[in-house]
Amino acid sequence: MAKLVKMTLEAVDDAIAMLEGWTRQDEKWMQGSYRFVTFPDAIAFVGQIAEIAEELNHHPFIAIDYKKVTLRLTTWHSGGLTELDMQSAQRYNDTYKASITGNG
């Protein structure tokens, strides 16, 4: 895979503004959190995230706090956030929406 280009902070902020539930933590990290009705729902979501991460070959840091799942993204090889982080976050949001509406 070719090295991805690190986005400018302005481009990152513009892209994150379009991603519900996500924030930029600093120059290198973004974070999103998801709440579920039950612990098993949260764990099932993490399984779906793992599948997407493997497909994209881009793996988030995952924290599971009972019924809340928090994901953190960065692109190590680029030294910060890239389009791949934004694409991953959008996929995770789409997966979350499908899971809470029963379409996942």
N, C-alpha and C positions, 0 to 999 in steps of 0.2 A: 504494500500500500504506500502510495506517495505521501510525503509529509503534508499534513494539512496546514493551511495558513492561519495563524493566530489572528483573531478579529480585533479591531480597535475597540476601545472601551465604549465609544459612541455607538458603534455597530452592535456590540453586545447588548448595551442598554436598550437600543431600538428593538432588537430581536426578542429580548426577554420581556419587554413590555407587551408583546403579542402572545406570551405563554402564561396562561392562567396558573397562578400558584407558585411561580418561580421568581427567584430574586438572585441578583449578583451578590456574592459574599465578599469578594475582593477582586483583584485583577485577574485571578486565575480560576475562581470557583463560582459555580452557580448551584442553587439548592431549590428543591421542590418537595412539598409534603402532601401526603394523601391520608385521609381519615376513612375508616371503614366501620361498619356496624358491628362486626365480630372479628375476633382474632383470626379464626380460620380464613375469613375473607381477605385480611391483610396478608396472610401467608400465601394464599393463592395468587394474589397480585404480584408478590415477590417472585413467584415461579414464572409468571408471565414476563416480568421484567428481565429475568435471567435469560429467557428464550430470545427476547429482542436484543439484549446485549450480545449474546453469542452470534446472532445473525449479523449484527452491525460490527462485530469485533470491537466493541467499545463498551466498557464495563463501569457502571456507577459504583460509588460507595453507597451501601445500603444500611440504614439503621431501622430496626423494628422496635417500636415502643408500644407494646400491646396492640392497640387498634390503629396506630399511626405509623406510616412508613415514610421515611425521609430519604431522598436521593440527592447525592452530590455528584456533580460532573466537572471534569476538566479533561483536556487533551494533553497528556504528559509530554509527548514527543514534540508538541508545538509550543509548549511553555505557557499555555493558557487556554482560553475558550475558542472553539472553532465552530464552523457550520455543523459539524458532526454532533457537537453537544446540543445545538439547537434542534437538530433533527431527532436526536434521541429523546429530548425532553418532550417534543411534540408527540412522538410515538407513545411515550409513557402516559401523557395526558389523554390521548385517544383511548388507550387501553383502560385507563381508570374510568373514563366516561362510559365505555362499553360495559365494564364490570358492575358499575352501580346502577345501570339501567337494565341489566340482564341481557345485554346483547353481546357479551364477551365470552 
